[in-house]
């Protein structure tokens, strides 16, 4: 039987990744101390690995494919095939940023002010590339953790990953520059990508994951209405293409349904009701294949 070896991120992205995989149709389970998860697909073998390392293992062919951050692909300089952007993170559906942060009372205001300073970060390569781009020479040291606590007593500045910036503010740090914006990516080994079966499997996973992500922010609205109200309802109701309208058994009545952004439902439901819609229901979605 053909097998695809897939690397999944251990740590902060693990829970969100497992949930996304489940919505895509793959149930992943793992023991508390295990690095080899079980997947309810006999053609998939999963490995639970730190996101920082996945791109290297994919590049070297130890993994056929993997889910990791664009930041770690750049940090490792990995030569891999980038298959799909999967815009999700630990706290929500948004990109994350590597930023330069300094204590609130620091005299450092710009990137140029970092010249000759000491910077702590887990992303040494990213930081060095950023400084070189700006013509700044500074001492960059690897941080094993608790990076935010190191300024100002141990270092002058840090380069840290953030989604909202709230934890930096809580540590009395302010952002002076963005080093890199990163999204989660599905990547593949170059040799695996040339294999017909493996490529097909990777493309299947990419399609289903992207479909699951698209469904995260959308719902299906269904309603009944008199035929004469169709025009007024359609004016209110957005859709991926156009609303679906079906004749009901009752003369003069139709069923209308449409996929819409969840965030607008609270605004349009009263307008739909006013336009003549009845029996409006909202249904969550698992996947949308556009």
C-alpha positions as CSV (number, residue, x, y, z in Angstrom):
1,X,0.0,0.0,0.0
2,X,1.2,3.5,-0.8
3,X,2.0,5.7,2.2
4,X,2.5,9.4,2.7
5,X,4.6,10.5,5.7
6,X,3.2,13.8,7.0
7,X,4.8,16.1,9.6
8,X,2.4,17.8,12.0
9,X,3.5,20.6,14.4
10,X,3.9,19.8,18.0
11,X,3.4,22.5,20.5
12,X,1.4,25.7,20.2
13,X,-0.1,24.8,16.8
14,X,-0.9,21.2,17.7
15,X,-4.4,21.6,18.9
16,X,-5.5,23.9,16.1
17,X,-3.9,21.6,13.5
18,X,-5.6,18.5,14.9
19,X,-9.0,20.4,14.8
20,X,-8.4,21.6,11.2
21,X,-7.4,18.1,10.1
22,X,-10.6,16.7,11.7
23,X,-12.7,19.3,9.8
24,X,-10.9,18.3,6.7
25,X,-11.9,14.7,7.2
26,X,-8.8,13.2,9.0
27,X,-9.1,12.3,12.7
28,X,-5.7,12.5,14.3
29,X,-5.2,11.1,17.9
30,X,-2.0,10.9,19.9
31,X,-0.9,9.6,23.2
32,X,0.5,12.0,25.8
33,X,4.1,11.0,25.2
34,X,3.9,9.7,21.6
35,X,5.4,11.3,18.6
36,X,3.6,9.0,16.2
37,X,-0.1,10.0,16.0
38,X,-2.8,7.7,14.6
39,X,-4.7,8.9,11.6
40,X,-7.9,7.3,10.4
41,X,-6.5,7.0,6.9
42,X,-4.4,3.9,6.2
43,X,-2.4,5.8,3.5
44,X,-1.2,8.5,5.9
45,X,1.6,8.2,8.5
46,X,1.9,11.2,10.7
47,X,4.9,12.4,12.8
48,X,4.5,15.0,15.6
49,X,7.5,17.3,15.4
50,X,8.3,20.8,16.5
51,X,7.3,23.3,13.8
52,X,10.9,24.7,13.8
53,X,12.2,21.4,12.5
54,X,9.6,20.2,10.0
55,X,10.9,22.0,6.9
56,X,14.4,20.5,7.4
57,X,13.0,17.0,7.6
58,X,10.8,17.6,4.5
59,X,13.7,19.0,2.6
60,X,15.9,15.9,3.4
61,X,13.1,13.5,2.5
62,X,12.5,12.1,6.0
63,X,9.0,13.5,5.7
64,X,7.1,13.6,2.4
65,X,5.1,16.6,3.4
66,X,4.5,18.8,6.5
67,X,2.6,21.6,8.0
68,X,4.8,24.4,9.4
69,X,5.2,28.1,9.5
70,X,6.7,30.1,6.6
71,X,9.0,31.7,9.2
72,X,10.7,28.4,9.9
73,X,11.1,27.7,6.2
74,X,13.0,31.0,5.9
75,X,14.9,30.5,9.1
76,X,16.1,27.1,8.0
77,X,16.7,28.1,4.4
78,X,14.8,24.9,3.4
79,X,14.4,24.0,-0.3
80,X,10.8,22.7,-0.3
81,X,7.7,22.9,-2.5
82,X,5.2,25.3,-0.9
83,X,1.8,23.8,-1.7
84,X,-0.8,25.9,0.1
85,X,-1.2,28.8,2.5
86,X,-3.2,27.8,5.6
87,X,-4.0,31.0,7.4
88,X,-4.6,29.8,11.0
89,X,-2.7,30.2,14.2
90,X,-2.9,29.4,17.9
91,X,-5.4,32.2,18.7
92,X,-7.3,32.5,15.4
93,X,-7.4,32.8,11.6
94,X,-4.7,35.4,11.1
95,X,-1.0,35.6,10.1
96,X,1.6,36.0,12.9
97,X,4.5,38.4,13.0
98,X,8.1,38.3,14.2
99,X,8.7,41.7,15.6
100,X,11.5,43.7,17.2
101,X,10.5,44.8,20.7
102,X,12.2,46.9,23.3
103,X,11.3,48.0,26.9
104,X,8.9,50.9,27.0
105,X,11.5,53.2,28.5
106,X,14.3,52.2,26.1
107,X,16.0,54.9,24.0
108,X,15.8,52.6,21.0
109,X,13.3,54.0,18.6
110,X,14.3,52.7,15.2
111,X,16.0,49.7,13.7
112,X,19.2,51.8,13.2
113,X,19.3,52.3,17.0
114,X,19.9,48.6,17.3
115,X,23.5,49.1,16.1
116,X,25.9,47.6,18.6
117,X,23.1,46.3,20.8
118,X,22.4,42.7,22.1
119,X,19.2,41.0,20.8
120,X,17.7,37.7,22.0
121,X,15.5,35.6,19.8
122,X,14.7,32.0,18.8
123,X,14.8,33.0,15.2
124,X,18.5,33.9,14.9
125,X,18.7,33.5,11.1
126,X,15.6,35.7,10.4
127,X,16.9,38.4,12.7
128,X,20.4,38.4,11.2
129,X,18.9,38.6,7.7
130,X,16.7,41.5,8.8
131,X,19.6,43.4,10.3
132,X,21.8,42.9,7.3
133,X,19.0,44.2,5.1
134,X,19.0,47.4,7.1
135,X,22.8,47.7,7.3
136,X,22.8,47.2,11.1
137,X,25.5,45.3,13.0
138,X,24.3,43.9,16.4
139,X,24.9,40.9,18.6
140,X,22.2,38.3,18.1
141,X,22.0,35.4,20.6
142,X,19.7,32.4,20.6
143,X,17.0,32.3,23.3
144,X,15.9,29.0,24.8
145,X,12.7,30.5,26.1
146,X,11.2,33.2,28.3
147,X,12.5,35.7,25.7
148,X,10.2,38.5,26.8
149,X,11.6,38.5,30.3
150,X,15.2,39.1,29.1
151,X,14.8,42.8,28.3
152,X,16.2,45.0,29.7
153,X,18.3,43.2,32.3
154,X,20.0,40.7,29.9
155,X,19.5,42.1,26.4
156,X,18.6,45.4,24.8
157,X,15.9,44.1,22.5
158,X,14.2,40.9,21.5
159,X,12.8,39.5,18.3
160,X,9.6,37.6,19.2
161,X,6.6,35.9,17.6
162,X,3.3,37.6,18.2
163,X,-0.3,37.3,17.1
164,X,-1.9,40.3,18.8
165,X,0.9,42.0,20.6
166,X,-0.9,41.8,23.9
167,X,1.7,39.6,25.7
168,X,4.4,42.1,24.7
169,X,2.4,45.0,26.1
170,X,1.9,43.0,29.3
171,X,5.7,42.6,29.6
172,X,6.1,46.4,29.2
173,X,7.6,46.0,25.8
174,X,6.8,48.0,22.6
175,X,7.2,47.0,19.0
176,X,9.6,49.1,16.8
177,X,9.6,47.0,13.6
178,X,8.2,43.9,11.9
179,X,10.8,41.4,10.8
180,X,8.5,39.0,9.0
181,X,4.8,38.2,8.6
182,X,4.2,34.4,8.5
183,X,1.4,32.0,7.8
184,X,1.1,28.3,8.2
185,X,2.0,26.4,5.1
186,X,1.6,22.9,3.7
187,X,4.9,22.0,2.1
188,X,6.3,19.0,0.3
189,X,9.6,17.3,-0.4
190,X,10.7,17.9,-4.1
191,X,11.1,14.2,-4.8
192,X,7.8,13.3,-3.2
193,X,6.1,16.0,-5.3
194,X,7.3,14.4,-8.5
195,X,5.8,11.0,-7.5
196,X,2.3,10.7,-9.1
197,X,0.6,9.0,-6.2
198,X,2.2,11.2,-3.4
199,X,1.4,14.4,-5.3
200,X,-2.2,13.3,-5.7
201,X,-2.4,12.6,-2.0
202,X,-0.8,15.9,-1.0
203,X,-3.2,17.8,-3.4
204,X,-6.1,16.0,-1.8
205,X,-5.0,17.1,1.7
206,X,-4.4,20.6,0.5
207,X,-7.9,20.9,-1.1
208,X,-9.6,19.5,2.1
209,X,-7.6,21.7,4.5
210,X,-8.3,24.9,2.5
211,X,-12.0,23.9,2.2
212,X,-12.1,23.5,6.0
213,X,-10.5,26.9,6.5
214,X,-12.9,28.6,4.1
215,X,-15.8,27.1,6.1
216,X,-14.4,28.4,9.4
217,X,-15.8,31.9,8.6
218,X,-19.0,31.0,6.7
219,X,-22.4,29.5,7.4
220,X,-25.3,28.3,5.4
221,X,-28.5,30.4,5.7
222,X,-31.8,28.7,4.7
223,X,-35.2,30.3,4.6
224,X,-38.7,30.1,3.0
225,X,-40.5,33.0,1.4
226,X,-43.3,33.9,-0.9
227,X,-42.3,34.1,-4.5
228,X,-43.1,37.8,-4.7
229,X,-40.4,38.4,-2.0
230,X,-37.5,36.9,-3.9
231,X,-36.2,40.1,-5.3
232,X,-36.2,41.9,-2.0
233,X,-34.5,39.0,-0.2
234,X,-31.8,38.5,-2.9
235,X,-30.8,42.2,-2.6
236,X,-30.1,41.6,1.1
237,X,-28.5,38.1,0.8
238,X,-24.9,37.8,-0.4
239,X,-23.6,34.5,-1.8
240,X,-20.5,32.7,-3.1
241,X,-22.1,32.7,-6.5
242,X,-25.8,33.3,-6.3
243,X,-28.5,32.2,-3.9
244,X,-30.1,28.8,-4.5
245,X,-33.9,29.1,-5.0
246,X,-36.2,26.0,-5.1
247,X,-39.9,25.7,-5.6
248,X,-41.8,24.4,-2.5
249,X,-44.8,22.1,-2.7
250,X,-47.0,24.9,-1.5
251,X,-48.0,27.2,-4.4
252,X,-46.3,30.5,-4.5
253,X,-43.6,29.6,-1.9
254,X,-39.9,29.0,-2.5
255,X,-36.9,27.8,-0.4
256,X,-33.8,30.1,-0.5
257,X,-30.3,29.2,0.7
258,X,-26.9,30.8,0.5
259,X,-23.4,30.5,2.0
260,X,-22.5,33.8,3.7
261,X,-19.8,35.3,6.0
262,X,-20.7,34.4,9.6
263,X,-19.8,37.9,10.8
264,X,-22.6,39.5,8.8
265,X,-25.4,37.2,9.9
266,X,-26.4,39.3,12.9
267,X,-26.8,42.3,10.6
268,X,-28.7,40.7,7.7
269,X,-31.1,38.4,9.6
270,X,-33.5,41.2,10.7
271,X,-33.3,42.6,7.1
272,X,-34.1,39.2,5.7
273,X,-37.1,38.9,8.0
274,X,-38.3,42.4,7.0
275,X,-37.9,41.5,3.3
276,X,-40.3,38.6,3.8
277,X,-38.1,35.6,4.7
278,X,-39.6,33.1,7.1
279,X,-38.2,30.1,9.0
280,X,-34.6,31.3,8.7
281,X,-32.0,28.8,10.0
282,X,-28.3,29.1,10.3
283,X,-26.1,26.0,9.7
284,X,-22.4,25.7,10.5
285,X,-20.2,24.2,7.7
286,X,-17.2,21.8,7.8
287,X,-15.8,22.4,4.3
288,X,-16.3,24.6,1.3
289,X,-14.7,23.6,-1.9
290,X,-14.8,26.7,-4.1
